[in-house]
């Protein structure tokens, strides 16, 4: 049992993205995110699932070189979408 709002483990990420494995599915979610924003009910459900039931609030730290943090989870997710880096964790 993980703490609510924490990132998924590597195994959990594998399971999470298994349903989005096809690049077309990941792009479709990103398109929905881009068109309707992070408040879209489907996008929120996916974000909650990715973070053990709660979307983290506030600044998101990242292990990405050159991008040590993002202002919030939405900004991080939009960055992943625009860079087509669907499987990058925080």
N, C-alpha and C positions, 0 to 999 in steps of 0.2 A: 504494500500500500504506500504509494508516494504521497507526499504533501501536495495539497491542492495548489495549483499555480506554478509548479516546478516543471522544467522541461522533461520530456520523455527520455527514458534510457535508450541506449543504442538499439536494443531488441524491440522496445516499444516503438521507436521511430521506424524500424523495419516494418512492423505490423501496420503502423499508421499509413505509411506511404505505399504499402502493398496494394491498398484499394485505389491509390492514385498513381500506381506504378507506371502506367502508360503516360508518356509525355503529354498526350492530348488531354488527359484528365487533369493533370497538374496545370496545364495552360488554361483549361476551362475554368478552374477555380480562380486562377489569377485574373482571368477576364472578368469574372463576376466581381471579384474584389475591386478591380479597377473601375468597372462601370457603376457599381452600387456602393462601394466603400466597405469599410470594416464593420459597419453596423448591420449589414445584410444578415438575416437570420441564418442562412446556410454558412456563410463565412464565419459568423460568430460560433456556430456549433463546431465547425472544423478547428477554429482557433482554441476553443475550450477543450476539445478532444486532444489536441496537440499538447496541451498544458495541464493535463490531469483535472479537467473540469472547471478551470478558472483562467481567464485571460489575465496575464500579469499586468499590473498597473505601473505606470511610471517608466523610468529609464530601463532599457534592456541592455545588458552587457553582452558583448560578442567576442568571440575568439578570432574574428576575421581581421587580418592585417589591414591597417589603415582605417578600420571602422570599429573602434573599441566599444562604442555604445550607440544605441538608437534612442530617440526620445520616448518611444513607446513600442508595443508589440506590433501595432498597425504599420508603423514606419519600417520596422524590421521586415515584416511580411511583404510590404510593397517593394522594398529593396530586393528581396529574394525573387519576387515576380519579375521586376524589370530586368534583373541580371540573369534570369532563368537559372537561378541557383536554388532549386526547389528543395534540396535535401540538406541545406546548411542549417546547423543547430546553433542556438545561442549558448 
